[in-house]
């Protein structure tokens, strides 16, 4: 079948009724629902995604906040923060550090679609865009599922046009929570539609697409039937609402709600992270101190992209570029796929330009040969300046 269902407002209303009934029968679902309700999540409005509509259908209270307001909130404890899809270019350091601290202290950050630019600015070593965009029209992909039910509806996941698929390889701590082989085959090989990773005592969840589905593809005959019978299998009578909504749309809306409950109340394993050594940035030496392979340092990005990447020691080559294999990935069209490289030399760590299109600069000087690096040096690639900051073990 190639039909599509765009009647999603009614689908989410129907799914909310099914969820309300299911939580009375499912202890885990009831616990997640109650926990998210008590946490009262924060929702950042977006241009396209509308997570608040789903929370309304679930009757979950929330608080709307502008993104700029999050950097000055006195305390948001462990409340989940949902950031709707929107383009967030060059976020201020005060914001990225506040959100990073929020996650480190036990909070959860959930972002969708174009809000990847914010997540990447805060956690560049974990998650990045693969430089491909999804098709020019909205699409719906069949989600990979293990089910023995012959007539079970196909779970579809809505993907907005010009969405950002994720780069491969991913950090070892990143786990896929939602996938579609169909999506991966079409857009760069990464099947992930949703991923999660721990950081400090909290964690991050990101969805490649919107959480509020604008439409659903009806893959088979069962998906196109009225949702009445499907709802009754869950002991819910939808009445007239069941007659005017399809099984495919309502079941997809229901699974979207389940994803929000799981993501917003996810339990993170903090032990592995908190047991690692903790570093902090320290004062740049007043005299030129060469960067050596056993040095611990931060690469602090400013300009087009803002980030802070810790390098505990440089064991081998360290590439800066736009390709997914780069150790420091900067998704800037002015940055070449393999732009520059840090590596061990006899006198310490040097940097060389890899025949990049726009050149590599150290302290505003274009380099055309291997150049020794010192603490405090500023490396410019594309629209980003990367400063080398000493790091010190504090525990």
C-alpha positions as CSV (number, residue, x, y, z in Angstrom):
1,X,0.0,0.0,0.0
2,X,1.1,3.6,-0.6
3,X,-1.7,5.5,1.2
4,X,-0.9,8.0,3.9
5,X,-2.8,9.2,6.9
6,X,-2.5,12.8,7.8
7,X,-5.3,12.9,10.4
8,X,-2.7,12.9,13.3
9,X,-4.5,15.3,15.7
10,X,-7.3,12.8,16.1
11,X,-4.8,9.9,16.2
12,X,-2.9,11.4,19.1
13,X,-6.2,12.0,21.0
14,X,-7.2,8.4,20.4
15,X,-3.8,7.2,21.5
16,X,-3.9,9.2,24.6
17,X,-7.2,7.4,25.6
18,X,-5.6,4.0,24.9
19,X,-2.5,5.0,27.0
20,X,-4.7,6.2,29.9
21,X,-6.4,2.8,30.0
22,X,-3.2,0.8,29.5
23,X,-1.4,2.4,32.4
24,X,-4.1,1.0,34.7
25,X,-3.1,-2.5,33.6
26,X,0.7,-2.1,33.0
27,X,2.6,-1.4,36.2
28,X,5.8,-0.2,34.3
29,X,3.8,2.1,32.1
30,X,2.0,3.5,35.1
31,X,5.2,4.1,36.9
32,X,6.8,5.9,33.9
33,X,3.6,8.0,33.5
34,X,3.5,9.0,37.2
35,X,7.3,9.7,37.2
36,X,7.2,12.0,34.2
37,X,4.1,13.7,35.6
38,X,5.9,14.4,38.8
39,X,9.0,15.6,37.1
40,X,7.0,18.2,35.1
41,X,9.3,18.4,32.0
42,X,10.5,21.6,30.4
43,X,9.6,21.9,26.7
44,X,11.5,24.3,24.4
45,X,9.2,25.4,21.5
46,X,10.4,24.7,18.0
47,X,9.6,25.7,14.4
48,X,8.4,22.3,13.3
49,X,8.1,19.6,16.0
50,X,5.4,19.9,18.6
51,X,6.2,17.6,21.6
52,X,3.8,19.7,23.7
53,X,0.9,18.4,21.7
54,X,1.8,14.9,22.6
55,X,2.1,15.8,26.3
56,X,-1.3,17.5,26.1
57,X,-2.8,14.3,24.7
58,X,-1.1,12.3,27.5
59,X,-2.3,14.9,30.1
60,X,1.3,15.3,31.3
61,X,1.9,18.8,32.8
62,X,4.9,20.7,31.5
63,X,6.5,24.1,31.4
64,X,7.3,26.0,28.2
65,X,10.7,27.8,28.2
66,X,12.6,29.6,25.5
67,X,16.0,28.1,24.8
68,X,17.8,31.3,25.9
69,X,16.0,31.2,29.3
70,X,17.6,27.8,30.2
71,X,21.0,29.3,30.7
72,X,19.8,31.5,33.6
73,X,17.4,29.1,35.3
74,X,18.5,28.9,39.0
75,X,17.7,25.2,39.4
76,X,15.9,22.7,37.2
77,X,17.1,19.6,39.2
78,X,16.6,16.4,37.2
79,X,13.6,17.6,35.1
80,X,13.7,16.3,31.5
81,X,14.2,19.0,28.9
82,X,12.6,18.4,25.5
83,X,14.0,20.6,22.7
84,X,11.7,20.7,19.7
85,X,13.2,20.6,16.2
86,X,14.6,23.9,15.1
87,X,17.9,25.2,13.7
88,X,20.2,26.3,16.6
89,X,23.3,27.7,15.1
90,X,26.3,28.7,17.3
91,X,24.6,28.4,20.8
92,X,26.1,30.6,23.5
93,X,28.7,29.0,25.8
94,X,26.6,29.9,28.8
95,X,23.7,27.8,27.4
96,X,25.8,24.7,26.4
97,X,27.6,24.6,29.7
98,X,24.4,25.0,31.6
99,X,22.8,22.1,29.7
100,X,25.9,20.0,30.0
101,X,25.9,20.5,33.8
102,X,22.2,19.7,33.9
103,X,22.8,16.3,32.3
104,X,26.0,15.7,34.4
105,X,24.0,16.3,37.6
106,X,21.3,13.7,36.7
107,X,19.0,15.4,34.2
108,X,17.9,14.2,30.8
109,X,18.1,16.2,27.5
110,X,15.8,15.0,24.7
111,X,16.3,16.7,21.3
112,X,14.7,16.1,17.9
113,X,15.7,16.5,14.3
114,X,17.5,19.9,13.6
115,X,18.1,20.4,17.4
116,X,21.0,18.0,16.7
117,X,23.0,21.2,16.2
118,X,22.6,21.9,19.9
119,X,23.3,18.3,21.0
120,X,26.4,18.2,18.8
121,X,27.7,21.5,20.2
122,X,27.4,20.1,23.8
123,X,28.5,16.5,23.1
124,X,30.6,16.5,19.8
125,X,32.4,13.3,20.7
126,X,29.1,11.4,21.0
127,X,26.8,12.4,18.2
128,X,27.1,14.1,14.8
129,X,25.4,14.6,11.5
130,X,26.6,12.6,8.5
131,X,26.3,15.5,6.1
132,X,23.3,14.0,4.2
133,X,19.8,15.3,4.3
134,X,16.6,13.3,3.9
135,X,14.4,13.7,0.9
136,X,12.6,16.8,-0.2
137,X,9.2,15.5,1.0
138,X,8.0,14.1,4.3
139,X,8.5,10.3,4.6
140,X,7.4,7.5,6.9
141,X,9.6,4.5,7.5
142,X,8.8,1.0,8.9
143,X,10.5,0.6,12.3
144,X,12.5,-2.6,12.9
145,X,10.5,-4.7,15.4
146,X,10.4,-8.2,16.7
147,X,6.8,-9.3,16.7
148,X,5.1,-12.7,16.3
149,X,1.7,-11.1,15.7
150,X,0.8,-11.8,12.0
151,X,-1.8,-8.9,11.9
152,X,0.0,-6.5,14.1
153,X,0.0,-3.0,12.7
154,X,3.3,-1.7,11.2
155,X,5.0,0.8,13.4
156,X,5.9,3.7,11.2
157,X,8.2,6.6,12.1
158,X,7.7,10.0,10.5
159,X,10.8,11.7,9.0
160,X,10.6,15.4,8.1
161,X,12.2,16.5,4.9
162,X,15.8,17.8,5.3
163,X,16.3,15.9,8.5
164,X,19.8,15.1,9.7
165,X,20.8,11.4,9.7
166,X,23.5,10.5,12.2
167,X,27.2,9.8,11.4
168,X,29.0,6.5,11.7
169,X,30.8,5.3,13.6
170,X,29.1,6.3,16.8
171,X,30.7,6.6,20.3
172,X,30.7,3.2,22.1
173,X,28.4,4.6,24.8
174,X,25.7,5.5,22.3
175,X,23.0,2.9,22.0
176,X,20.3,2.7,19.3
177,X,16.7,2.8,20.8
178,X,14.8,3.1,17.5
179,X,16.0,1.9,14.1
180,X,14.9,1.3,10.5
181,X,16.9,-0.7,8.0
182,X,14.8,1.0,5.3
183,X,16.0,4.4,6.6
184,X,19.6,3.3,6.9
185,X,19.8,1.9,3.3
186,X,18.5,5.2,2.0
187,X,20.5,7.7,4.0
188,X,24.2,6.8,4.7
189,X,24.1,3.4,6.4
190,X,23.2,4.4,9.9
191,X,19.8,2.8,10.7
192,X,19.3,4.8,13.9
193,X,16.2,6.9,14.2
194,X,16.6,7.3,18.0
195,X,19.7,7.0,20.2
196,X,20.6,7.5,23.8
197,X,23.8,7.8,25.8
198,X,24.8,8.4,29.4
199,X,26.8,11.4,30.7
200,X,27.6,12.0,34.3
201,X,24.6,11.0,36.4
202,X,22.1,11.7,33.5
203,X,21.9,11.2,29.8
204,X,20.8,12.4,26.4
205,X,18.2,11.1,24.0
206,X,18.1,12.2,20.3
207,X,15.6,11.4,17.6
208,X,16.6,11.9,14.0
209,X,13.0,12.9,13.2
210,X,10.1,14.6,14.9
211,X,8.3,13.1,17.9
212,X,5.0,14.6,16.7
213,X,4.3,12.7,13.5
214,X,2.6,14.8,10.8
215,X,1.6,11.8,8.8
216,X,1.9,8.0,8.7
217,X,2.4,5.7,5.8
218,X,-0.1,2.8,5.7
219,X,2.1,-0.2,4.8
220,X,-0.5,-2.9,4.6
221,X,-4.3,-3.5,4.7
222,X,-4.4,-3.9,8.5
223,X,-2.8,-0.4,8.9
224,X,-5.7,1.2,7.0
225,X,-8.5,-0.3,9.0
226,X,-10.4,1.8,11.5
227,X,-8.6,1.8,14.9
228,X,-11.7,0.5,16.7
229,X,-10.7,-3.2,16.7
230,X,-7.0,-2.4,17.6
231,X,-8.1,-0.3,20.6
232,X,-10.5,-3.0,21.7
233,X,-7.5,-5.5,21.9
234,X,-6.3,-3.1,24.6
235,X,-9.7,-3.0,26.3
236,X,-10.5,0.5,25.1
237,X,-13.7,1.6,23.3
238,X,-12.8,4.7,21.2
239,X,-16.4,5.2,19.9
240,X,-16.7,7.6,17.0
241,X,-13.0,8.5,17.3
242,X,-12.1,4.9,16.4
243,X,-14.2,5.0,13.3
244,X,-12.4,8.1,11.9
245,X,-8.8,7.1,12.7
246,X,-6.7,4.3,11.2
247,X,-5.0,1.6,13.1
248,X,-1.6,2.6,11.6
249,X,-1.9,6.2,12.7
250,X,-3.2,5.5,16.2
251,X,-0.7,2.7,16.9
252,X,2.1,4.9,15.7
253,X,0.9,7.8,17.9
254,X,0.7,5.4,20.8
255,X,4.3,4.2,20.3
256,X,5.5,7.8,20.0
257,X,3.9,8.4,23.4
258,X,5.6,5.3,24.8
259,X,8.9,6.6,23.5
260,X,8.5,9.9,25.3
261,X,7.7,8.0,28.5
262,X,10.8,5.8,28.2
263,X,13.1,8.7,27.1
264,X,11.8,11.1,29.7
265,X,12.1,8.6,32.6
266,X,15.2,6.6,31.4
267,X,17.4,5.3,34.2
268,X,21.1,6.0,33.5
269,X,24.0,3.9,34.7
270,X,26.3,6.6,36.2
271,X,28.9,4.4,37.8
272,X,31.1,3.9,34.8
273,X,31.2,7.6,34.1
274,X,31.6,8.9,37.7
275,X,34.5,6.5,38.3
276,X,36.5,7.9,35.5
277,X,39.1,10.6,36.3
278,X,37.7,14.1,36.3
279,X,39.6,17.0,34.6
280,X,39.1,20.7,34.7
281,X,40.5,23.4,32.5
282,X,43.3,25.3,34.1
283,X,45.3,28.5,33.5
284,X,47.3,28.8,30.2
285,X,51.0,29.1,31.1
286,X,52.5,32.6,30.7
287,X,55.5,31.1,28.9
288,X,55.3,29.0,25.8
289,X,54.8,25.4,26.9
290,X,54.9,22.8,24.1
291,X,52.1,20.3,23.8
292,X,53.4,16.8,24.3
293,X,51.9,13.3,23.7
294,X,51.3,12.8,27.4
295,X,49.7,16.2,27.9
296,X,46.0,16.3,28.9
297,X,44.2,19.2,27.2
298,X,40.9,20.6,26.1
299,X,40.1,21.7,22.5
300,X,37.7,24.5,23.1
301,X,35.8,25.6,20.0
302,X,34.4,29.1,19.4
303,X,32.7,30.7,16.3
304,X,30.5,28.7,14.0
305,X,30.5,25.8,16.5
306,X,31.1,25.8,20.2
307,X,32.3,22.8,22.0
308,X,34.8,21.5,24.6
309,X,36.6,18.2,23.9
310,X,38.9,16.6,26.4
311,X,42.1,14.8,25.1
312,X,43.6,12.9,27.9
313,X,46.7,12.0,25.9
314,X,47.5,11.8,22.2
315,X,48.3,8.2,21.4
316,X,48.3,8.5,17.6
317,X,47.0,10.8,14.8
318,X,44.1,13.1,15.6
319,X,42.2,14.3,12.6
320,X,40.0,17.5,12.4
321,X,37.5,17.5,9.6
322,X,33.9,17.2,8.4
323,X,34.0,13.4,7.8
324,X,32.4,11.0,10.3
325,X,35.8,9.3,10.9
326,X,37.4,12.5,12.2
327,X,38.3,12.5,15.9
328,X,37.1,16.1,16.0
329,X,34.1,16.3,13.7
330,X,33.1,19.9,12.7
331,X,30.0,19.8,10.4
332,X,30.9,23.1,8.6
333,X,30.7,23.3,4.8
334,X,33.9,25.5,5.0
335,X,35.8,22.6,6.7
336,X,37.2,19.9,4.4
337,X,36.4,16.2,5.1
338,X,39.9,15.7,6.3
339,X,41.1,19.2,7.1
340,X,44.0,19.1,9.5
341,X,45.8,16.6,11.7
342,X,47.5,16.6,15.1
343,X,50.2,14.0,15.5
344,X,53.3,13.0,17.6
345,X,56.7,14.5,16.5
346,X,60.1,14.4,18.1
347,X,59.7,17.7,20.0
348,X,56.0,17.3,20.9
349,X,52.6,17.5,19.1
350,X,52.5,19.1,15.7
351,X,49.7,20.1,13.4
352,X,49.7,19.8,9.6
353,X,47.2,20.9,7.0
354,X,45.8,18.1,4.9
355,X,45.5,20.1,1.7
356,X,42.2,21.6,2.9
357,X,40.2,23.8,0.6
358,X,40.2,26.8,2.9
359,X,43.5,26.3,4.8
360,X,44.4,25.9,8.4
361,X,45.6,28.8,10.6
362,X,47.5,28.8,13.9
363,X,47.3,32.1,15.8
364,X,46.0,33.8,12.6
365,X,48.9,32.5,10.4
366,X,48.2,30.1,7.6
367,X,50.4,27.0,7.9
368,X,51.9,25.3,4.9
369,X,54.2,22.9,6.8
370,X,54.0,20.9,10.1
371,X,53.8,23.4,13.0
372,X,54.7,22.8,16.7
373,X,51.7,23.4,19.0
374,X,51.8,25.1,22.4
375,X,49.2,25.6,25.2
376,X,47.1,28.6,24.3
377,X,47.5,28.3,20.6
378,X,44.4,29.0,18.5
379,X,43.7,26.8,15.5
380,X,41.3,28.2,12.9
381,X,39.4,25.7,10.6
382,X,36.5,27.1,8.6
383,X,34.4,29.4,10.8
384,X,35.6,27.8,14.1
385,X,38.6,28.7,16.3
386,X,39.9,25.9,18.4
387,X,41.9,26.9,21.5
388,X,44.3,24.5,23.3
389,X,43.6,24.7,27.1
390,X,45.6,22.7,29.7
391,X,43.6,20.1,31.7
392,X,44.4,19.0,35.2
393,X,43.2,15.9,37.1
394,X,41.0,16.9,40.0
395,X,40.0,13.5,41.3
